[in-house]
């Protein structure tokens, strides 16, 4: 939900609840993927897009862009965790 805080206060209560509920579900699934170091990129993109679509009035270009950014961050996190687990230090 990093970077989306500006949208939450302006949402109608019902939309905010739906956004937060869906966000919790997506976060749980993504957390499991990261913990197990088993990330399915297409699934990550789909989950994030579905979650972002709960924001009322947001445009599709923004959703595509944010989904890509957030997916890249998750993949980077998993790669760092894999390197830590294997004992390989990340490049500076």
Backbone torsions as a table, in degrees:
resi	resn	phi	psi	omega
1	UNK	NA	1.2	178.0
2	UNK	-55.1	129.6	177.8
3	UNK	86.8	-0.7	-177.9
4	UNK	-109.1	4.7	-177.4
5	UNK	-59.5	-25.6	-179.8
6	UNK	-67.9	-26.6	-177.3
7	UNK	-81.0	-31.8	-170.8
8	UNK	-62.7	-48.2	-177.7
9	UNK	-62.4	-28.6	-176.6
10	UNK	-87.4	-5.7	-178.2
11	UNK	-76.4	145.3	169.4
12	UNK	-61.6	152.9	-175.4
13	UNK	-53.8	-45.5	-178.9
14	UNK	-62.2	-43.0	179.4
15	UNK	-66.3	-38.9	179.3
16	UNK	-63.0	-44.0	178.8
17	UNK	-62.6	-43.6	179.2
18	UNK	-63.3	-43.0	179.6
19	UNK	-62.0	-47.6	-178.2
20	UNK	-68.4	-38.6	178.8
21	UNK	-65.2	-49.1	179.7
22	UNK	-63.1	-39.1	178.0
23	UNK	-60.8	-40.1	177.8
24	UNK	-64.9	-40.7	178.8
25	UNK	-64.4	-45.9	-179.6
26	UNK	-65.2	-43.3	179.8
27	UNK	-59.9	-39.5	179.0
28	UNK	-63.0	-45.4	179.4
29	UNK	-65.0	-43.3	-179.6
30	UNK	-67.1	-37.9	178.6
31	UNK	-61.3	-41.9	177.9
32	UNK	-62.6	-43.7	179.1
33	UNK	-60.9	-43.6	-178.0
34	UNK	-67.9	-44.3	179.7
35	UNK	-59.8	-40.2	-177.7
36	UNK	-87.7	-2.6	-178.1
37	UNK	57.9	32.6	-179.0
38	UNK	-123.5	82.6	-177.0
39	UNK	-100.9	125.1	174.6
40	UNK	-101.2	104.3	-170.2
41	UNK	-56.7	-45.3	-179.3
42	UNK	-61.3	-38.4	178.0
43	UNK	-67.9	-40.1	178.3
44	UNK	-59.9	-47.9	179.6
45	UNK	-59.7	-45.9	-179.3
46	UNK	-61.9	-46.0	179.9
47	UNK	-60.9	-44.9	-178.8
48	UNK	-66.1	-42.1	178.4
49	UNK	-61.5	-45.4	179.8
50	UNK	-60.0	-39.5	178.7
51	UNK	-66.5	-47.0	-178.3
52	UNK	-65.8	-26.9	178.0
53	UNK	-66.8	-13.1	177.0
54	UNK	-78.0	-8.1	176.4
55	UNK	-79.8	119.4	-178.6
56	UNK	-64.2	132.5	172.3
57	UNK	76.3	6.5	-179.2
58	UNK	-77.9	141.7	-176.8
59	UNK	-85.1	155.1	-174.5
60	UNK	-63.3	-35.5	179.2
61	UNK	-62.0	-42.4	178.6
62	UNK	-61.7	-43.8	-179.7
63	UNK	-61.2	-46.7	179.0
64	UNK	-59.4	-46.3	-178.1
65	UNK	-63.9	-48.0	-179.3
66	UNK	-66.1	-39.2	178.8
67	UNK	-61.7	-41.6	179.2
68	UNK	-64.8	-47.3	-179.2
69	UNK	-60.4	-48.3	-177.0
70	UNK	-68.7	-34.9	176.4
71	UNK	-65.3	-44.4	178.0
72	UNK	-59.7	-39.6	179.2
73	UNK	-64.8	-40.3	179.8
74	UNK	-67.6	-43.4	178.2
75	UNK	-62.2	-42.4	177.4
76	UNK	-61.1	-43.1	179.2
77	UNK	-60.8	-44.7	180.0
78	UNK	-64.6	-40.7	178.8
79	UNK	-62.6	-41.0	177.8
80	UNK	-64.2	-43.4	179.5
81	UNK	-64.0	-38.7	177.4
82	UNK	-62.8	-43.7	179.8
83	UNK	-63.7	-41.7	178.5
84	UNK	-62.7	-42.2	-178.8
85	UNK	-66.5	-35.5	-178.3
86	UNK	-85.3	-8.2	179.1
87	UNK	86.6	6.1	177.9
88	UNK	-88.6	127.3	179.2
89	UNK	-79.4	138.4	177.6
90	UNK	-64.7	151.5	178.6
91	UNK	-71.9	141.7	-178.8
92	UNK	-83.1	NA	NA
